[in-house]
Amino acid sequence: MNPDLAGGVDPDWRSDRIIEGAWLHDPDLGAVLTALRGDAFLVGGCVRNALIGEEPGDIDLATPLTPDEVTARLTAAGLGAVPTGIEHGTVTAVSGHKGFEITTFRADVETHGRHATVAFSTDMSTDAERRDLTINALYADGGGRVIDPLGGLADLDARRVRFIGDPHDRIREDYLRILRFFRFTAWYGTNGIEAEGLAACAELAEGIERLARERIGTEMRKLLAAADPAPATAAMQAAGVLARCLPGADARLLAPLVHAEGEARRAPDWLVRLAALGAVDEAGALRMSGADAKALAAIRTAAGEAGPIEATAHRLGARAAWGRLLLAAAAGAPPPDWAAAGREVERGATASLPLAARDLIAAGMIPGPAVGVALARAENAWIASGFALDKVALLRQVLDKGHEG
């Protein structure tokens, strides 16, 4: 170890920035930091998010200590120590029924996708250099003072998402980093996309084909959940990445969709945004869950409907009805009175048919398939009436129809 690196940290890397947040004062986290006696550092997303005033997400720690040393100190302090990834240097500390991953500083000896052969290190910069983006290579000590070995702080302040070192090298280590570059740009790169990284993603886009579809799906879901994913997704398309993730996708409707969401005061819905891309077989391309695939199909069906929006909301649900309204506005239809439309969607989604099969049977119908047909006919009439017909009117209409038949 370099004798100038106390605890693996060069004094020049220490900034004057202090992160804040109630989570920093969590006694369970404090117990872990105390047990490791200053040889542990907050790292990655929790530091990045705290610096921009967002919730920390997972709280991860990095340390110059070996896993054995980490385990010994935790055990001596009466805390749990679970070897969850010991071959990669990770021990999970258990404090107050909460888990905190602690990973020894390390360097990649050989990379192969998401997994790598690693060597432990005592130098924070070595650990930082194996990460993907500079804004993810920020550390903080137990007091919240930010430590910045690679210039990530300036990039975060500038809202610039930049690969660490040569972008080509970082991408070849794991092609998922192409998608992470666009996803983090959507979330944090509000001042545009970094040109060198974009060029490398375009040159190496073919590597997307090596990724499991589930991993692509996870990244696309996170990207589309950003406040405004339109610029990053358009850059993906220009770089030839979007088509490899979602064949047939076109990002042109995303920007007007985001605008419509703002006008309607609707929170982002990644599935409505996915529908806007117009890709082919999203469920297969992204290995979507059955529930998500069903919800996307409902949005697509709703988008093809006409007539009162409350009818769509009743048949397909509020999510699909909102998708219909927003996608229509994004495609250029005159926007509705959003407040009034919202009330109609709510009314349709919560309306309950005032007639049940037992009512038809009590009125003299013989149990069987005919009851289901009559009930469907009643529901159609009820929806057509604007949900105005009551049970008596529906019974009369259905039974009269039955007698005519």
C-alpha positions in Angstrom: 0.0 0.0 0.0 1.1 3.5 -0.8 2.2 5.0 2.6 0.6 8.3 1.6 -2.8 6.7 1.3 -4.2 6.6 4.8 -7.0 4.0 4.8 -6.5 3.7 1.0 -7.5 7.4 0.6 -5.3 10.2 -0.8 -5.9 13.4 1.1 -6.2 15.2 -2.2 -9.4 13.2 -3.0 -11.2 14.7 0.0 -13.6 17.4 -1.1 -15.2 20.2 1.0 -18.7 18.7 0.3 -20.7 17.1 3.0 -23.7 14.9 2.2 -26.8 15.1 4.4 -29.9 13.1 5.0 -31.7 11.5 7.9 -30.5 8.1 6.7 -26.9 9.1 7.6 -28.0 9.1 11.2 -29.6 5.7 11.2 -28.3 4.0 14.3 -28.0 0.6 12.5 -25.8 2.1 9.9 -23.9 3.9 12.6 -23.3 0.7 14.4 -21.7 -0.8 11.3 -19.5 2.2 10.7 -18.4 2.2 14.3 -17.6 -1.5 14.2 -15.3 -0.9 11.2 -13.5 1.9 13.0 -13.3 4.4 10.2 -12.2 1.8 7.6 -15.5 1.9 5.6 -16.8 4.4 3.1 -20.3 5.0 1.7 -20.1 4.5 -2.1 -22.0 4.8 -5.3 -25.7 5.6 -5.6 -26.3 6.6 -2.0 -23.6 9.3 -2.2 -24.6 10.4 -5.7 -28.2 10.7 -4.8 -27.5 12.5 -1.5 -25.5 15.1 -3.4 -28.5 16.0 -5.6 -31.1 15.8 -2.8 -32.6 12.4 -3.7 -33.3 9.3 -1.6 -30.3 7.1 -1.3 -31.7 3.7 -2.5 -29.3 0.9 -1.4 -26.6 1.9 1.1 -23.4 0.2 0.1 -20.0 0.4 1.7 -16.4 -0.1 0.5 -13.4 -0.8 2.6 -9.6 -1.4 2.4 -10.1 -4.3 4.9 -10.2 -7.9 3.7 -13.4 -9.8 4.1 -11.9 -11.7 7.0 -11.0 -8.5 8.7 -14.5 -7.1 8.1 -16.0 -10.2 9.5 -13.8 -10.1 12.6 -14.6 -6.5 13.4 -18.4 -7.0 12.9 -18.4 -10.1 15.0 -16.4 -8.4 17.8 -19.0 -5.6 17.8 -21.9 -8.1 18.2 -23.2 -7.6 14.6 -24.0 -10.3 12.1 -21.6 -11.0 9.2 -22.9 -13.0 6.2 -20.5 -14.0 3.4 -22.9 -13.1 0.6 -20.3 -12.7 -2.1 -17.1 -13.6 -0.4 -15.3 -14.6 -3.6 -15.8 -11.0 -4.8 -15.0 -9.5 -1.4 -18.5 -8.8 -0.2 -19.8 -9.4 3.3 -23.2 -8.3 4.4 -23.3 -6.7 7.8 -26.6 -7.3 9.7 -27.5 -4.6 12.2 -30.9 -4.2 13.7 -32.4 -6.6 11.1 -31.0 -4.4 8.2 -28.4 -5.5 5.8 -25.5 -3.4 4.5 -23.2 -4.8 1.8 -19.5 -4.1 2.5 -17.1 -4.9 -0.3 -13.3 -4.8 -0.2 -11.6 -2.4 -2.5 -10.7 -4.5 -5.6 -9.3 -4.4 -9.1 -10.5 -6.5 -12.1 -7.9 -9.0 -13.2 -10.2 -10.5 -15.9 -13.7 -9.4 -16.9 -16.4 -11.5 -18.4 -19.8 -9.9 -18.4 -21.3 -9.0 -15.1 -18.8 -11.2 -13.3 -15.0 -10.6 -13.1 -12.0 -12.2 -11.6 -10.9 -9.7 -9.0 -7.9 -9.0 -6.8 -8.3 -7.2 -3.4 -6.8 -3.8 -3.0 -6.1 -1.2 -0.3 -6.3 1.7 -2.8 -9.6 3.5 -3.3 -8.6 4.8 -6.7 -8.1 1.2 -7.9 -11.5 0.3 -6.7 -13.0 3.4 -8.3 -11.4 2.7 -11.7 -13.2 -0.6 -12.1 -16.6 1.1 -11.9 -18.5 2.2 -15.0 -19.3 5.9 -14.7 -17.6 8.7 -12.8 -20.8 9.7 -11.0 -21.0 6.2 -9.6 -17.4 6.4 -8.3 -18.1 8.8 -5.4 -17.4 7.9 -1.8 -18.0 9.5 1.6 -16.6 8.8 5.0 -18.7 8.1 8.1 -19.1 11.9 8.7 -20.5 12.4 5.2 -17.4 14.1 3.7 -17.3 13.3 0.0 -14.2 11.6 -1.4 -13.7 12.0 -5.2 -10.8 10.0 -6.7 -11.8 10.4 -10.3 -13.6 13.7 -10.8 -17.1 12.4 -10.5 -18.2 15.4 -8.4 -17.5 17.9 -11.2 -19.4 15.6 -13.6 -22.4 15.4 -11.3 -22.4 19.1 -10.8 -22.4 19.6 -14.5 -25.1 16.8 -15.0 -22.6 15.0 -17.2 -22.7 11.2 -17.5 -19.2 10.0 -18.4 -17.5 6.7 -18.6 -14.4 6.1 -16.4 -11.3 6.0 -18.6 -11.7 4.8 -22.2 -15.4 4.2 -22.9 -14.5 1.3 -25.3 -12.7 -0.5 -22.5 -15.5 0.0 -20.0 -18.1 -1.3 -22.5 -16.1 -4.3 -23.6 -15.8 -5.3 -19.9 -19.7 -5.5 -19.8 -21.9 -4.6 -22.7 -24.7 -3.8 -20.3 -22.8 -0.6 -19.6 -24.2 0.7 -23.0 -27.7 0.6 -21.6 -26.5 2.0 -18.2 -24.9 4.9 -20.0 -28.3 5.9 -21.6 -30.3 5.1 -18.4 -28.1 7.3 -16.2 -28.1 10.0 -18.9 -31.9 10.0 -18.8 -31.8 10.4 -15.0 -28.8 12.6 -14.4 -27.5 13.9 -17.7 -29.8 16.9 -18.0 -27.3 19.0 -19.9 -27.1 16.6 -22.9 -25.3 13.4 -23.8 -21.6 13.0 -23.5 -20.2 12.7 -27.1 -17.3 10.3 -26.5 -19.5 7.9 -24.6 -22.2 8.1 -27.2 -19.7 7.4 -30.0 -18.4 4.3 -28.2 -21.9 3.0 -27.6 -22.7 3.4 -31.3 -19.4 1.6 -32.3 -20.0 -1.3 -30.0 -23.8 -1.5 -30.2 -23.6 -5.1 -31.6 -22.6 -6.2 -28.1 -26.2 -5.7 -27.0 -26.9 -9.0 -28.7 -24.8 -10.8 -26.1 -27.0 -9.7 -23.2 -29.8 -11.6 -21.6 -33.1 -10.2 -22.6 -34.1 -10.0 -18.9 -31.2 -7.6 -18.3 -32.2 -5.4 -21.2 -35.7 -5.4 -19.9 -34.6 -4.2 -16.5 -32.6 -1.3 -17.9 -35.3 -0.2 -20.3 -37.8 -0.2 -17.5 -35.6 2.0 -15.4 -34.7 4.3 -18.3 -38.4 4.8 -19.3 -39.2 5.7 -15.6 -37.0 8.8 -15.7 -38.6 12.2 -15.6 -37.8 12.8 -19.3 -36.3 9.8 -21.1 -36.9 11.3 -24.5 -33.5 12.8 -25.3 -31.6 9.7 -24.1 -33.9 7.4 -26.0 -33.6 9.4 -29.2 -29.8 9.2 -28.8 -30.2 5.4 -28.3 -32.1 5.3 -31.6 -29.5 7.4 -33.4 -26.7 5.1 -32.1 -28.4 2.0 -33.3 -28.9 0.7 -29.8 -32.7 1.1 -29.4 -33.4 -1.2 -32.4 -31.3 -3.9 -30.9 -33.2 -3.7 -27.6 -36.7 -3.2 -29.1 -37.0 -4.1 -32.8 -39.3 -1.7 -34.6 -39.2 1.0 -31.9 -39.3 4.7 -32.8 -38.7 7.4 -30.1 -40.4 10.3 -31.9 -43.6 10.2 -29.7 -41.8 10.2 -26.4 -41.1 13.9 -26.2 -44.7 14.9 -26.9 -45.9 12.2 -24.5 -43.8 13.6 -21.7 -45.2 17.0 -22.5 -48.7 15.6 -22.3 -48.0 14.0 -19.0 -46.9 17.3 -17.6 -50.1 19.0 -18.9 -52.2 16.3 -17.4 -50.2 16.3 -14.2 -49.7 12.5 -14.5 -46.7 10.7 -13.0 -44.5 8.8 -15.5 -45.8 5.4 -16.5 -43.1 3.3 -18.1 -45.6 1.1 -19.9 -47.4 4.0 -21.5 -44.0 5.2 -22.7 -43.1 1.8 -23.9 -46.4 1.7 -25.9 -45.4 5.0 -27.5 -42.3 3.5 -28.9 -44.4 1.2 -31.1 -42.0 -1.7 -31.0 -42.7 -5.3 -32.1 -43.2 -8.0 -29.4 -42.0 -6.0 -26.4 -43.0 -8.9 -24.1 -40.5 -11.2 -25.8 -37.8 -8.5 -26.4 -37.7 -7.5 -22.8 -38.8 -10.7 -21.2 -41.7 -8.9 -19.5 -43.7 -10.4 -16.7 -47.1 -11.7 -17.5 -48.7 -8.9 -15.5 -46.7 -6.2 -17.4 -47.5 -7.8 -20.7 -51.2 -7.9 -19.9 -51.1 -4.2 -18.8 -49.3 -3.2 -22.0 -51.9 -5.1 -24.1 -54.7 -3.2 -22.3 -53.0 0.1 -23.0 -52.7 -0.8 -26.7 -56.3 -1.9 -26.9 -57.4 1.3 -25.2 -55.4 3.4 -27.6 -57.4 1.9 -30.5 -60.8 2.7 -29.0 -63.1 5.6 -29.7 -66.1 6.8 -27.7 -66.4 7.9 -24.1 -63.2 7.5 -22.1 -65.2 6.4 -19.1 -66.3 3.3 -21.0 -62.6 2.5 -21.8 -61.8 3.0 -18.1 -64.6 0.6 -17.0 -63.6 -2.1 -19.4 -59.8 -1.8 -19.3 -59.0 0.1 -16.2 -57.8 3.6 -15.3 -54.2 2.9 -16.3 -55.2 1.9 -19.9 -57.7 4.8 -20.2 -55.0 7.3 -19.2 -52.7 5.6 -21.7 -55.3 6.2 -24.4 -55.7 9.9 -23.6 -51.9 10.6 -23.3 -51.0 8.6 -26.4 -53.6 10.4 -28.4 -52.4 13.8 -27.3 -48.8 12.8 -28.1 -49.9 11.8 -31.6 -51.4 15.3 -32.2 -55.0 15.0 -31.1 -56.5 18.1 -29.4 -55.8 17.6 -25.7 -58.9 17.2 -23.5 -59.8 19.2 -20.5 -57.4 17.1 -18.4 -59.2 17.7 -15.1 -62.6 16.7 -16.6 -61.0 13.7 -18.3 -59.6 12.6 -15.0 -63.0 12.7 -13.4 -64.4 10.6 -16.3 -61.7 8.0 -16.0 -62.2 7.8 -12.3 -65.9 7.4 -12.7 -65.6 4.7 -15.3 -62.9 2.8 -13.4 -64.9 2.7 -10.2 -68.4 2.2 -11.6 -70.0 -1.1 -10.6 -72.7 -2.8 -12.6 -75.8 -2.8 -10.5 -76.9 -6.2 -11.8 -75.6 -9.7 -11.0 -76.2 -13.2 -12.3 -78.2 -14.0 -9.2 -80.6 -11.1 -10.0 -81.3 -12.6 -13.5 -81.8 -16.1 -12.0 -84.2 -14.6 -9.3 -86.1 -13.0 -12.1 -86.7 -16.4 -13.7 -83.7 -17.1 -16.0 -82.5 -20.7 -16.0 -78.8 -21.0 -14.8 -76.4 -21.6 -17.7 -74.6 -19.9 -20.5 -77.6 -17.7 -21.3 -77.2 -15.9 -18.0 -73.7 -14.8 -19.0 -74.8 -13.6 -22.4 -77.7 -11.6 -20.8 -75.4 -10.1 -18.2 -72.9 -9.0 -20.9 -75.8 -7.4 -22.8 -76.9 -5.6 -19.7 -73.4 -4.3 -19.1 -73.2 -3.0 -22.6 -76.5 -1.2 -22.2 -75.5 0.2 -18.9 -72.2 1.6 -20.3 -74.0 3.1 -23.3 -76.3 4.9 -20.9 -73.4 6.5 -19.2 -73.8 4.2 -16.2 -77.3 5.7 -15.6 -79.5 2.6 -15.9 -80.4 1.0 -12.5 -81.1 -2.6 -11.7 -84.8 -2.4 -12.4 -84.3 -0.8 -15.8 -81.5 -3.3 -16.7 -83.7 -6.3 -15.7 -86.6 -5.0 -17.8 -84.4 -4.4 -20.8 -82.6 -7.7 -20.6 -85.7 -9.8 -19.9 -87.7 -8.1 -22.7 -84.8 -8.8 -25.1 -84.9 -12.4 -24.0 -88.6 -12.7 -24.6 -88.1 -11.2 -28.1 -85.4 -13.7 -28.8 
